[in-house]
């Protein structure tokens, strides 16, 4: 090897060592080595694989046991037990139930007909079929046309009007349940997360208010986004307005004029069941007509809502 080639090799080694020193100075935290070690562990198959245990079945599932007889058993054999083999199945078949109600004629000549069971009153479709239609629409994100086509393929007589009636008639029950979830969640919550996101509803720009934590979630769609809207959503169905110490403190923080606060403190009716009654009282007392800044009506409404929330817990 010539001296010129040897000199070139030495220069290359020095340059390479200098680059390594620069790389180590930049990555002095050792994160590069940790990432390399993690990648090597993930690729060499050294990670522990998750063991497959026995499957846990739901308690709501219907269970059926079938004993299978053995064939061609040798004479003198003794049965020592059974070996289980479980198979899950989903049964989807149309069922038409006819309720033959007794009709009686009373001595006075009028007719008396036996009453229907509670779970079939007001609908010609069973609870499971209605539950399936609601689940396909909300959880399955299926359109009304697809739901009708699917059920018709299963020989169930269904129409678009029927689906819309099922979706709309039971809304009061769903709304009441959502309000109960909100009240129970707020009562037992140590912290709450709130947010307002834009959404489209009935071809209009609206806002969806989200209230919840790691245990519950409540959604409400409104046409505006404000503090008043949030307090109304947080109050739920039992919305009340109270002029108390918490409400007065809120109004002072929002810099409501002192003369207006004094008029509210001296008012004989500190509690209102709706915003119309509160606004009518403010209009009669002349508070609304005052041309001051900030505007007193929204601040008073928000403060009364806040006071009712804190007093009722």
Secondary structure, 3 states (H helix, E strand, C coil): CCHHHHHHHHHHHHHHHHHHHHHHHHCCCCHHHHHHHHHHHHHCCCCCCCCCCCCCCCCCCCCCCCCCCCCCCCCCCCCCCCCCCCCCCCCCCCCCCCCCCCEEECCCCCEEECCCCHHHCCCCCCHHHHHHHHHHHHCCCCCHHHHHHHHHHCCCCCCHHHHHHHHHHCHHHHHHHHHHHHHHHHHCCCCCEEEEEEEEECCEEEEEEEEECCCCEEEEEECCCCHHHHHHHHHCCCCCEECCHHHHHHHHHCCCCHHHHHHHHCCCCCEECCHHHHHHHHHHHCCCCCCCCCCHHHHHHHHHHHHHHHHHC
